[in-house]
Each structure stands twice: as structure tokens, then as C-alpha cells.
């Protein structure tokens, strides 16, 4: 049985006070959510404080990105996965489409970051997803397969136990246009198949595959009713404690 994961990506929102306020409001609202893992991903600067505030709660902490390696040294502006671990993170998002689109993230850097995250004993949430033009030209599956093969290259089936895939069609992120449950299921099934081909049936069966793209309280249940949808990566609707809690408590 795959335990669902509901993860909130706070992107570049919330100063420290607001982040603490949201977390304090969220904690009691999701305290009984034993059916899924709850993860939030605030900005780097608030991670340690939020980690302290989360002590004793069932909410796990993720960073939104990490450096490609863990060697301390002359890497101005980078944050190593071991430092994220040190700040209280258990997860890190890698390869978000905003990083691929605007900050030069490639399948190769996603691969390095995933390996570095695993070396620091973090779980990596590896994002994949096609642009609208790629879907409309019938290339969505090829794009996602290439991202998966590149991002997971060199990782063993064992390594994949600490990898979560987030399928986030770029045309659905922040647009209010959610993939239909059938579109999500179709791609999630395809992703599971790809992992089966590269890493074997056990790795494929155990892999949690999250859907991301305009997930809201009113569409989470139908998405979660699909057999290969194992959770959600939520942007906008994770910023308010009440709406994120409704998504977490989808059933
Ligand atoms: C995201 O940022 O990963 C995301 C899915 O955003 P939104 O839920 O706002 O579409």
C-alpha cells in the first residue's frame, strides 16, 4: 500500500511571521490526518524556525530546491542538502517547472540534486511535466519519459524508495486549469510503467506519484480516486491553512 503524500509548495511567499502564523493554524487542522503524509515547503530563510515550530507534529518539512552536491566549499548562494537536513528538513523538491523554465534547471542537474538529496538522507520530490504545446503536439509522454530517465539516471531501485515523483503539467500550474482526473490517471499510469521499465516492478509499485497543477479543496477527491494518483503537490491552495487542511483531509 502506498501512503498518500499531500505536499504544499509555498514558493516565494511568506515572511517569517506569516509562515509561523500559517503553521500554527495548520497544525491542529491536520493533526488527525493519519491517512497521508503532510509536507510543507517554505522558503529557505524560515526553515529552521518552522522546523522548531513543527516539533511533535505530523507535518514534515521540505525545501524547494538544493545544491547539486554536499561538499562544503566555494559555492556562493547554494544550499547543500546536508544543510537542509541540519535545518530540520526531511524532503526537498527538485526540478520544479519554475526552476526548469526560469533558472536553468536541466534533467542532468535534477539528477545531481536527487543524488545529493539521497546522500543527505532526504526524500527528493522530483517534478516532471510537459508544456501545453508539447501536450497539444502529442509529445507529452515523450517529454515526461525523458525527464524521468534523465532525472533518475544512475539511481538504483533501492534509491527510489526515497524518491517521490510529482507530475505537474506546466499548463495547469497556477492557471486554474486542472488536468482532468482521467488525464492525470493516464500520465500517472504511464509514469509508473516507465519506472517499471527502468527500475523494475517493485520500484514502480512502491513509487508515490503526486499530481500538481491547480489542486483545490473541490477537486482533490476526484483526483485522489484515481488508482495511480498517490497525492498532490499544491501551490496556491497551500498558502492558507484552511484550504490546505481541506485538501489534506480530502476523504
Ligand atoms: C506548484 O507550484 O507546484 C503548483 C502545482 O502550483 P498550483 O497549485 O498553484 O497550480
Boltz pocket constraint, residues with backbone or C-beta under 6 A from the ligand:
constraints:
  - pocket:
      binder: B
      contacts: [[A, 9], [A, 11], [A, 168], [A, 172], [A, 173], [A, 174], [A, 175], [A, 176], [A, 212], [A, 213], [A, 214], [A, 215], [A, 233], [A, 234], [A, 235], [A, 236], [A, 237]]
      max_distance: 6.0
